[in-house]
Each structure stands twice: as C-alpha cells, then as structure tokens.
Amino acid sequence: MNLTVLAYVIYLAVSVTLTVWVARTLSHHGRLFLSDVLHGDEKLADAVNHLLVVGFYLVNLGFVALYLKTGDDIENARGVFEALSVKLGVVLLVLGAMHLGNVYVLNRFRRRGLSDREQFPPVDPDDTTPTAWAPEPAGA
C-alpha cells in the first residue's frame, strides 16, 4: 500500500473518531446547560442539543474531508508522521474552536435569560419581605 494512502486512512480514522467522541461528549454534558439556557424546557433542550450535534458533525466532517489531500507524495514513515501531525493538529484546533464558539454563544443566551429572570421577584412580596420594589401596604 502506498504510504500516502496509508496516511489518508489513518487521518480519516482518527479524525472521524475524534469528531464522534467530541460530539457525543458535548451532547451528553451540554444537555443540562441547554436546559438551563432554555429555562427548564427539556423537550426544547433535547431538540436544540440534537440540532447542534448534527451541525457539529456536518461542519467538522466536511472540514476533515476537505483537508484530506496532501500536497506531496509521502515516501517514508517520517513523512507519514509529519503529515498526520499537521493534519490532526489542525482538526483538533478546529474541533476546539467549534466547541468554544458554541459555549460562547450559548453562554450569551444563558446570561440574557438570567438577567430576564432577575427582573422579577422569585416570590410575591408580603409585609415581612423588605424590598425596594415591594408595594406599600394598604392603609399605610
């Protein structure tokens, strides 16, 4: 087997495996975060989580496919390792950037939701709750 083809096979196997592992990890651990962002709506959180995973797969596997080609033929084992290290390093950087981008955007939504929730008191005010926004008692 040609060493260039061997490098392609190893690159695809490792890149696809890493992409699947990262997507599953983010999906599993991101569900709770999405539920909080979406104010506890579990069905919507599951739907958004699934859509994010599909988008993650499409973008990252598309990048892996586009980045497959090498410029030169690989002629020895050293060339295989050098080509794989560059390609896998770039794939890992893209996976990390996608993850950080998703977390940034979702955190912005979460912060907006938290600030909206802070606009309203968690319980109705009564005579024993000293707050600046509590209405004056009747007859005072």
MODELLER restraints for C-alpha pairs under 7 A, 6 or more apart:
rsr = mdl.restraints
at = mdl.atoms
rsr.add(forms.Gaussian(group=physical.xy_distance, feature=features.Distance(at['CA:3:A'], at['CA:74:A']), mean=5.75, stdev=0.5))
rsr.add(forms.Gaussian(group=physical.xy_distance, feature=features.Distance(at['CA:3:A'], at['CA:75:A']), mean=6.37, stdev=0.5))
rsr.add(forms.Gaussian(group=physical.xy_distance, feature=features.Distance(at['CA:3:A'], at['CA:76:A']), mean=6.99, stdev=0.5))
rsr.add(forms.Gaussian(group=physical.xy_distance, feature=features.Distance(at['CA:3:A'], at['CA:80:A']), mean=6.84, stdev=0.5))
rsr.add(forms.Gaussian(group=physical.xy_distance, feature=features.Distance(at['CA:4:A'], at['CA:73:A']), mean=5.94, stdev=0.5))
rsr.add(forms.Gaussian(group=physical.xy_distance, feature=features.Distance(at['CA:4:A'], at['CA:74:A']), mean=5.00, stdev=0.5))
rsr.add(forms.Gaussian(group=physical.xy_distance, feature=features.Distance(at['CA:7:A'], at['CA:80:A']), mean=5.60, stdev=0.5))
rsr.add(forms.Gaussian(group=physical.xy_distance, feature=features.Distance(at['CA:7:A'], at['CA:84:A']), mean=6.62, stdev=0.5))
rsr.add(forms.Gaussian(group=physical.xy_distance, feature=features.Distance(at['CA:8:A'], at['CA:68:A']), mean=6.70, stdev=0.5))
rsr.add(forms.Gaussian(group=physical.xy_distance, feature=features.Distance(at['CA:11:A'], at['CA:84:A']), mean=6.20, stdev=0.5))
rsr.add(forms.Gaussian(group=physical.xy_distance, feature=features.Distance(at['CA:11:A'], at['CA:88:A']), mean=6.92, stdev=0.5))
rsr.add(forms.Gaussian(group=physical.xy_distance, feature=features.Distance(at['CA:15:A'], at['CA:64:A']), mean=6.84, stdev=0.5))
rsr.add(forms.Gaussian(group=physical.xy_distance, feature=features.Distance(at['CA:15:A'], at['CA:88:A']), mean=6.75, stdev=0.5))
rsr.add(forms.Gaussian(group=physical.xy_distance, feature=features.Distance(at['CA:15:A'], at['CA:91:A']), mean=6.94, stdev=0.5))
rsr.add(forms.Gaussian(group=physical.xy_distance, feature=features.Distance(at['CA:16:A'], at['CA:61:A']), mean=6.98, stdev=0.5))
rsr.add(forms.Gaussian(group=physical.xy_distance, feature=features.Distance(at['CA:19:A'], at['CA:60:A']), mean=6.93, stdev=0.5))
rsr.add(forms.Gaussian(group=physical.xy_distance, feature=features.Distance(at['CA:23:A'], at['CA:53:A']), mean=6.01, stdev=0.5))
rsr.add(forms.Gaussian(group=physical.xy_distance, feature=features.Distance(at['CA:23:A'], at['CA:56:A']), mean=6.89, stdev=0.5))
rsr.add(forms.Gaussian(group=physical.xy_distance, feature=features.Distance(at['CA:27:A'], at['CA:49:A']), mean=6.24, stdev=0.5))
rsr.add(forms.Gaussian(group=physical.xy_distance, feature=features.Distance(at['CA:27:A'], at['CA:53:A']), mean=6.60, stdev=0.5))
rsr.add(forms.Gaussian(group=physical.xy_distance, feature=features.Distance(at['CA:31:A'], at['CA:45:A']), mean=6.63, stdev=0.5))
rsr.add(forms.Gaussian(group=physical.xy_distance, feature=features.Distance(at['CA:31:A'], at['CA:46:A']), mean=6.90, stdev=0.5))
rsr.add(forms.Gaussian(group=physical.xy_distance, feature=features.Distance(at['CA:31:A'], at['CA:49:A']), mean=6.47, stdev=0.5))
rsr.add(forms.Gaussian(group=physical.xy_distance, feature=features.Distance(at['CA:34:A'], at['CA:45:A']), mean=5.36, stdev=0.5))
rsr.add(forms.Gaussian(group=physical.xy_distance, feature=features.Distance(at['CA:35:A'], at['CA:41:A']), mean=6.04, stdev=0.5))
rsr.add(forms.Gaussian(group=physical.xy_distance, feature=features.Distance(at['CA:35:A'], at['CA:42:A']), mean=5.84, stdev=0.5))
rsr.add(forms.Gaussian(group=physical.xy_distance, feature=features.Distance(at['CA:35:A'], at['CA:45:A']), mean=5.12, stdev=0.5))
rsr.add(forms.Gaussian(group=physical.xy_distance, feature=features.Distance(at['CA:37:A'], at['CA:109:A']), mean=6.36, stdev=0.5))
rsr.add(forms.Gaussian(group=physical.xy_distance, feature=features.Distance(at['CA:37:A'], at['CA:110:A']), mean=4.49, stdev=0.5))
rsr.add(forms.Gaussian(group=physical.xy_distance, feature=features.Distance(at['CA:37:A'], at['CA:113:A']), mean=6.65, stdev=0.5))
rsr.add(forms.Gaussian(group=physical.xy_distance, feature=features.Distance(at['CA:38:A'], at['CA:45:A']), mean=6.50, stdev=0.5))
rsr.add(forms.Gaussian(group=physical.xy_distance, feature=features.Distance(at['CA:60:A'], at['CA:95:A']), mean=6.94, stdev=0.5))
rsr.add(forms.Gaussian(group=physical.xy_distance, feature=features.Distance(at['CA:64:A'], at['CA:91:A']), mean=6.88, stdev=0.5))
rsr.add(forms.Gaussian(group=physical.xy_distance, feature=features.Distance(at['CA:74:A'], at['CA:80:A']), mean=6.29, stdev=0.5))
rsr.add(forms.Gaussian(group=physical.xy_distance, feature=features.Distance(at['CA:125:A'], at['CA:134:A']), mean=5.81, stdev=0.5))
